Amino acid sequence: MPTGNLTSTSPATGKGRLAMIIAMVPIGIALGFLGGLLIQTIIGVIAVTVFSAEPQATYSTWFLGSLPVLAALIGAVLAPVLYAHRRGRRQADRPVQ
């Protein structure tokens, strides 16, 4: 009997998926932090060019400085969740044999 088309239910498959979900946390942190820096840069460029803004005040620097950290936290949570959701959807689309 050929076993090439049977789905794998071994424990190694679950461990590999768990390892990938755990690996998505630092990836989400890095991408979220870079996205936050990009948003902060865009806001700064728009403020200087459109509104002829002066150098930022201390409070606004603190607020904009917290944006990359907030984006990193959001990325750390969303990346594994979205990966697991997408992975589950792919496995649900496979035909049952």
N, C-alpha and C positions, 0 to 999 in steps of 0.2 A: 504494500500500500504506500503510495507516494505521500510524503509529509510536507512537501513544498508549499502547499496552499492552506495548511492548517495554521490557525492563529496561535501565537505563543502565550502560554499562561504560566511560564516559569517565573520564579521569584526574581531572577536577574532582570527581567523586563521592567518590573516595578521599581527596582533599585535604580536602574538607569534613568527612568523618568523622574524619580525623586531627586537624583543628583543633578539633572538638568534644571529642574525647578529651583533648586538651591543655587545653582550657578547663575540663574537669571537675576538674583538679588543684586550682586555687584554690577552686573551689566546694566540693570535698571537705574542704579545709583549713578553710574558714570554718565549714561545718556540723559538722565534727568538733570544732573548738575550742568552738563554742557548746554542743554536746552534752556535752563534758567539763565546761564551766562549770556546766551544769545538773545534772549528776551530782554535782559537787563541792558545789553549793548544797544539794541534797537531802540529801547525807550530813551536811553541817554542821547543817542544821535538825533532822534526826533525832537527831544526837548531842546537841544542846543540849536538845531537848524530852524525849527518852526517857531519856537517861542523865545529865541535868543536868551536862553536860560544862563544864569550865572553858575559858577561852580556850586555843586550840591551842598546843602546844609548838612549838619551832622545827623539829624534825625532821618532825612531822606536817604543818606548814604547807608545808614543802618537798615532802613526798610528795604532798599533795593539790594543790599548785601544779603538779606535773608531770603531773597527770591531763589537763588540757585540751591540753597539748602532745602527749602520747601519743595522745589521741583525734584531734588534727589530723593527725598522721603516719599514723594508720590510715585516716582519711578521705581523705588525699591518695593513698593506694595503692588503697583499695577503690572510690572513686567512678569512676575511669576504667575499672577492671576490670569493675565491675558494668554500667557503661554499654555497654562493648564487648560484653559477654556478652549483655545484653538486646537490643542492636541486632542482633547475629548471630542470635539466636533469632527475632526478627521477620522478618528476611530469609529464614530457613530455612522459615518458615511460609507464605511467599508461594507461590502456585502457579506452576509453571514453564510457560511458554507457548512 
